[in-house]
């Protein structure tokens, strides 16, 4: 999982590749197990890129992408957001989506 450090890097990543982004905060207790499970899941999808972003580090991400709670997983495909889940993640739905993307 690669860490996004600024908004310019984020916009470049979104425009150039398919990306799965998990937004977190530094002291979120729910974010840790969700990120671990997502990271383990991504082993089956080596062609998809997984990134993490801390909303304290990149506050404009929260406003530009309407992230009101964490963890939030946003899936970008061909430069557009195609899926979003927050807090309670439907892992089966994500698996089906990732299978369609590869």
Contact map, one row per residue, 1 for C-alpha under 8 A:
111000000000000000000000000000000000001000000000111100000000000000000000000000000000000000000000000000
111100000000000000000000000000000000000000000000011100000000000000000000000000000000000000000000000000
111110000000000000000000000000000000000000000000001110000000000000000000000000000000000000000000000000
011111101100000000000000000000000000000000000000001111000000000000000000000000000000000000000000000000
001111101000000000000000000000000000000000000000000010001100000000000000000000000000000000000000000000
000111111100000000000000000000000000000000000000000000001100000000000000000000000000000000000000000000
000111111110000000000000000000000000000000000000000000000101100000000000000000000000000000000000000000
000001111111000000000000000000000000000000000000000000000000000000000000000000000000000000000000000000
000111111111100000000000000000000000000000000000000000000000000000000000000000000000000000000000000000
000101111111110000000000000000000000000000000000000000000000000000000000000000000000000000000000000000
000000111111111000000000000000000000000000000000000000000000000000000000000000000000000000000000000000
000000011111111100000000000000000000000000000000000000000000000000000000000000000000000000000000000000
000000001111111110100000000000000000000000000000000000000000000000000000000000000000000000000000000000
000000000111111111100000000000000000000000000000000000000000000000000000000101110000000000000000000000
000000000011111110000000000000000000000000000000000000000000000000000000000001100000000000000000000000
000000000001111111000000000000000000000000000000000000000000000000000000000001100000000000000000000000
000000000000111111100000000000000000000000000000100000000000000000000000000011100000000000000000000000
000000000000010111110000000000000000000000000001100000000000000000000000001111100000000000000000000000
000000000000110011111000000000000000000000000001111000000000000000000000001110000000000000000000000000
000000000000000001111100000000000000000000000001111000000000000000000000111100000000000000000000000000
000000000000000000111110000000000000000000000000011110000000000000000000111000000000000000000000000000
000000000000000000011111000000000010000000000000011110000000000000000011110000000000000000000000000000
000000000000000000001111100000000000000000000000000111100000000000000111100000000000000000000000000000
000000000000000000000111110100100000000000000000000111100000000000000111000000000000000000000000000000
000000000000000000000011111100100000000000000000000001110000000000000110000000000000000000000000000000
000000000000000000000001111100000000000000000000000001010000000000000000000000000000000000000000000000
000000000000000000000000111110000000000000000000000000000000000000000000000000000000000000000000000000
000000000000000000000001111111110000000000000000000000000000000000000100000000000000000000000000000000
000000000000000000000000001111111000000000000000000000000000000000000000000000000000000000000000000000
000000000000000000000000000111111100000000000000000000000000000000000010000000000000001000000000000000
000000000000000000000001100111111110000000000000000000000000000000000110000000000000000000000000000000
000000000000000000000000000111111111000000000000000000000000000000000000000000000000000000000000000000
000000000000000000000000000011111111100000000000000000000000000000000000000000000000000000000000000000
000000000000000000000000000001111111110000000000000000000000000000000010000000000000000000000000000000
000000000000000000000100000000111111111000000000000000000000000000000000000000000000000000000000000000
000000000000000000000000000000011111111100000000000000000000000000000000000000000000000000000000000000
000000000000000000000000000000001111111110000000000000000000000000000000000000000000000000000000000000
000000000000000000000000000000000111111111000000000000000000000000000000000000000000000000000000000000
100000000000000000000000000000000011111111100000010000000000000000000000000000000000000000000000000000
000000000000000000000000000000000001111111100000000000000000000000000000000000000000000000000000000000
000000000000000000000000000000000000111111111000000000000000000000000000000000000000000000000000000000
000000000000000000000000000000000000011111111101010000000000000000000000000000000000000000000000000000
000000000000000000000000000000000000001111111100000000000000000000000000000000000000000000000000000000
000000000000000000000000000000000000000011111100000000000000000000000000000000000000000000000000000000
000000000000000000000000000000000000000011111111000000000000000000000000000000000000000000000000010001
000000000000000000000000000000000000000001111111100000000000000000000000000000000000000000000000000000
000000000000000000000000000000000000000000001111100000000000000000000000000000000000000000000000000001
000000000000000001110000000000000000000001001111110000000000000000000000000000000000000000000000000001
100000000000000011110000000000000000000000000111111000000000000000000000000000000000000000000000000000
110000000000000000111100000000000000001001000001111100000000000000000000000000000000000000000000000000
111100000000000000111100000000000000000000000000111110000000000000000000000000000000000000000000000000
111100000000000000001111000000000000000000000000011111000000000000000000000000000000000000000000000000
001110000000000000001111000000000000000000000000001111101100000000000000000000000000000000000000000000
000100000000000000000011110000000000000000000000000111111100000000000000000000000000000000000000000000
000000000000000000000011100000000000000000000000000011111111110000000000000000000000000000000000000000
000000000000000000000000110000000000000000000000000001111110000000000000000000000000000000000000000000
000011000000000000000000000000000000000000000000000011111110000000000000000000000000000000000000000000
000011100000000000000000000000000000000000000000000011111111110000000000000000000000000000000000000000
000000000000000000000000000000000000000000000000000000111111111000000000000000000000000000000000000000
000000100000000000000000000000000000000000000000000000100111111100000000000000000000000000000000000000
000000100000000000000000000000000000000000000000000000100111111111100000000000000000000000000000000000
000000000000000000000000000000000000000000000000000000100111111111110000000000000000000000000000000000
000000000000000000000000000000000000000000000000000000000011111111100000000000000000000000000000000000
000000000000000000000000000000000000000000000000000000000001111111000000000000000000000000000000000000
000000000000000000000000000000000000000000000000000000000000111111100000000000000000000000000000000000
000000000000000000000000000000000000000000000000000000000000111111110000000000000000000000000000000000
000000000000000000000000000000000000000000000000000000000000111011111101000000000000000000000000000000
000000000000000000000000000000000000000000000000000000000000010001111100000000000000000000000000000000
000000000000000000000000000000000000000000000000000000000000000000111111000000000000011000000000000000
000000000000000000000011100100100000000000000000000000000000000000111111000000000000011000000000000000
000000000000000000000111100001100100000000000000000000000000000000001111100000000000011000000000000000
000000000000000000000111000000000000000000000000000000000000000000101111110000000001111000000000000000
000000000000000000011110000000000000000000000000000000000000000000000011111000000001110000000000000000
000000000000000000011100000000000000000000000000000000000000000000000001111100001111100000000000000000
000000000000000001111000000000000000000000000000000000000000000000000000111110001111000000000000000000
000000000000010001110000000000000000000000000000000000000000000000000000011111111110000000000000000000
000000000000000011100000000000000000000000000000000000000000000000000000001111111100000000000000000010
000000000000011111000000000000000000000000000000000000000000000000000000000111110000000000000000000000
000000000000011111000000000000000000000000000000000000000000000000000000000111111000000000000000000000
000000000000010000000000000000000000000000000000000000000000000000000000000111111100000000000000000000
000000000000000000000000000000000000000000000000000000000000000000000000011110111111000000000000000000
000000000000000000000000000000000000000000000000000000000000000000000000011110011111000000000000000000
000000000000000000000000000000000000000000000000000000000000000000000000011100001111100000000000000000
000000000000000000000000000000000000000000000000000000000000000000000001111000001111110000000000000000
000000000000000000000000000000000000000000000000000000000000000000000001110000000011111111000000000000
000000000000000000000000000000000000000000000000000000000000000000001111100000000001111110000000000000
000000000000000000000000000001000000000000000000000000000000000000001111000000000000111110000000000000
000000000000000000000000000000000000000000000000000000000000000000000000000000000000111111000000000000
000000000000000000000000000000000000000000000000000000000000000000000000000000000000111111100000000000
000000000000000000000000000000000000000000000000000000000000000000000000000000000000100111111100000000
000000000000000000000000000000000000000000000000000000000000000000000000000000000000000011111110000000
000000000000000000000000000000000000000000000000000000000000000000000000000000000000000001111111000000
000000000000000000000000000000000000000000000000000000000000000000000000000000000000000001111111100000
000000000000000000000000000000000000000000000000000000000000000000000000000000000000000001111111110000
000000000000000000000000000000000000000000000000000000000000000000000000000000000000000000111111111000
000000000000000000000000000000000000000000000000000000000000000000000000000000000000000000011111111100
000000000000000000000000000000000000000000000000000000000000000000000000000000000000000000001111111110
000000000000000000000000000000000000000000001000000000000000000000000000000000000000000000000111111111
000000000000000000000000000000000000000000000000000000000000000000000000000000000000000000000011111111
000000000000000000000000000000000000000000000000000000000000000000000000000000000000000000000001111111
000000000000000000000000000000000000000000000000000000000000000000000000000010000000000000000000111111
000000000000000000000000000000000000000000001011000000000000000000000000000000000000000000000000011111
